[in-house]
Amino acid sequence: SALYRVMDEWELSYDDTVALTGLSTDVLKKLPDAFPKEGISPMVAQRIETLIHLNNMLELCYTPDEKGVWMNSTHHVFDNKSPLNYILAHPFPMDAANQVRQYLEHLAYGGFW
């Protein structure tokens, strides 16, 4: 699944994935084989979609191996935190994920930050 790719390429722990998505650890441990197609709340679905969109922007800028390095390396733009830690520490993680995605859009399409 696309979420499993995000977990793998960003080198996410189960705890980080639970914090980012709102899915339970039990559901995550069944990935990628048994991703639930029903019973996910709209908020959880929105969170997963946000992470997948962010990963799509990463694909425009970096190779799969580079994505995890970039998501886990500190950057001055994100308060000298890694993008992943910036998202996890933010009081509104999905807002932070969208900020990271917007930064990547600027990189991908030649804009300046």
C-alpha positions as CSV (number, residue, x, y, z in Angstrom):
1,S,0.0,0.0,0.0
2,A,1.0,3.6,-0.4
3,L,1.1,4.1,3.4
4,Y,3.5,1.1,3.8
5,R,5.8,2.8,1.2
6,V,5.7,6.0,3.3
7,M,6.6,4.0,6.4
8,D,9.4,2.2,4.7
9,E,10.9,5.0,2.7
10,W,10.7,7.5,5.6
11,E,12.1,4.9,8.1
12,L,9.1,5.5,10.3
13,S,8.7,3.5,13.6
14,Y,5.2,2.1,14.4
15,D,5.0,4.8,17.2
16,D,5.6,7.6,14.7
17,T,3.2,6.1,12.2
18,V,0.5,5.8,14.9
19,A,1.2,9.5,15.9
20,L,1.0,10.7,12.3
21,T,-2.0,8.6,11.1
22,G,-4.2,7.8,14.1
23,L,-4.2,4.2,13.1
24,S,-3.8,1.6,15.8
25,T,-0.6,-0.4,16.2
26,D,-2.5,-3.6,15.6
27,V,-3.7,-2.3,12.2
28,L,-0.2,-1.2,11.3
29,K,1.4,-4.5,12.1
30,K,-0.9,-6.2,9.5
31,L,0.4,-3.9,6.7
32,P,0.9,-4.2,3.8
33,D,-1.3,-7.3,3.5
34,A,-4.4,-6.4,5.3
35,F,-5.0,-2.6,5.1
36,P,-8.6,-2.0,6.2
37,K,-10.7,-0.6,3.3
38,E,-13.6,0.2,5.6
39,G,-14.0,1.5,9.1
40,I,-11.3,4.2,8.9
41,S,-12.6,7.5,10.2
42,P,-12.6,10.5,7.8
43,M,-9.9,12.2,10.0
44,V,-7.6,9.2,9.7
45,A,-8.2,8.9,6.0
46,Q,-7.3,12.6,5.6
47,R,-4.1,12.2,7.6
48,I,-3.1,9.2,5.4
49,E,-3.9,11.1,2.3
50,T,-1.8,14.1,3.5
51,L,1.2,11.9,4.1
52,I,0.8,10.2,0.7
53,H,0.7,13.6,-1.0
54,L,3.8,14.7,0.8
55,N,5.5,11.4,-0.3
56,N,4.5,12.1,-3.9
57,M,6.3,15.5,-3.7
58,L,9.3,13.8,-2.3
59,E,9.3,11.5,-5.3
60,L,9.7,14.5,-7.6
61,C,12.8,15.7,-5.7
62,Y,14.5,12.5,-4.4
63,T,15.2,8.9,-5.0
64,P,13.5,6.3,-2.7
65,D,16.8,5.9,-0.8
66,E,17.2,9.7,-0.5
67,K,13.7,10.3,0.9
68,G,14.3,8.7,4.2
69,V,17.6,10.6,4.6
70,W,15.9,13.9,3.7
71,M,13.0,13.3,6.0
72,N,15.3,12.5,8.9
73,S,18.0,15.2,8.4
74,T,17.9,18.6,10.0
75,H,17.0,21.6,7.9
76,H,17.1,25.3,8.9
77,V,13.7,25.8,7.3
78,F,12.1,23.5,9.8
79,D,13.5,25.1,13.0
80,N,16.7,23.1,12.7
81,K,14.7,19.9,13.0
82,S,14.3,17.1,10.5
83,P,11.0,17.4,8.5
84,L,9.8,14.3,10.3
85,N,10.5,15.7,13.8
86,Y,9.1,19.1,12.7
87,I,5.8,17.3,11.8
88,L,5.7,15.1,14.9
89,A,6.5,18.0,17.3
90,H,4.0,20.4,15.8
91,P,0.8,21.0,17.7
92,F,-1.1,20.4,14.4
93,P,1.0,17.7,12.6
94,M,-1.0,17.7,9.4
95,D,-0.5,21.5,9.0
96,A,3.2,20.9,9.4
97,A,3.1,18.1,6.9
98,N,1.4,20.5,4.4
99,Q,4.2,23.1,5.1
100,V,6.8,20.5,4.3
101,R,4.9,19.5,1.1
102,Q,4.7,23.2,0.1
103,Y,8.4,23.5,0.6
104,L,9.0,20.5,-1.6
105,E,6.7,22.0,-4.3
106,H,8.9,25.0,-4.4
107,L,12.0,22.8,-4.8
108,A,10.3,20.7,-7.5
109,Y,8.9,23.5,-9.5
110,G,11.7,26.0,-9.2
111,G,10.3,28.3,-6.6
112,F,12.2,30.0,-3.8
113,W,11.5,29.6,-0.1
